[in-house]
C-alpha cells in the first residue's frame, strides 16, 4: 500500500494505491490517528487506486469512520470501485460509510458544510 497526503484548504486527502492487507490496515489506522492528532477536521480517503482489500482493510475504514464520527470530525470515502466496491456492496457498508463518487464531489460537500 502506498499513500500520499495532500490538502485542499482545510481538507486533507489521503490517496491510497495498491493492496490493503493486515499490515497495511495497521499503517492506515495509525495515519488516520495522526490526522486526528493534527486536528484535521475534514478528511477524504481516495480509494480509486486500491487493487485489493481484505477484511482488515475494511476494518480500518470502519475504524476511521467511527473514530472520526465520535470526535465530531468529517470523513468522506471517494472513488469506490473495483474490489472495494464489490466488498462494500456485499456487506452493505455503503449504507454506513460516507461514500462519494469522486474527490471533487467530497470536497464540494465539505465546502458546503
Phi, psi and omega in degrees: 000131174246142177232149174220132181249133174219168183234155171227089187064232181278001183263129177258137180239127175254114173272129179245135180227137176103212183261148172243104178246191186306304182296324180293323181295324176296319177297320180295317178300316180296320178297317179296319178294327175296322177296320178296315179299328179279002179067033176290120184269336182228120185230132176245131173254113181270111187257012187299339182246023175281126180276317178207158182213138177253185185298328179290327176293318175298319177301323179294322178292321177294318176305312180300311183298311184291320181290319179293321179297317179300326182270001180076022179260159185257139178230142171225142175246123187242155175061044179286119180205177176058227184300319181294318179297319179298315180295316180298319180293316182293323184265356181065021179293339178297341176278342184258319184269144179283098188254137178233152184303316180206176182297320180301317178296319179294318178298317179299317179298314179296324181293333179281336182285000000 
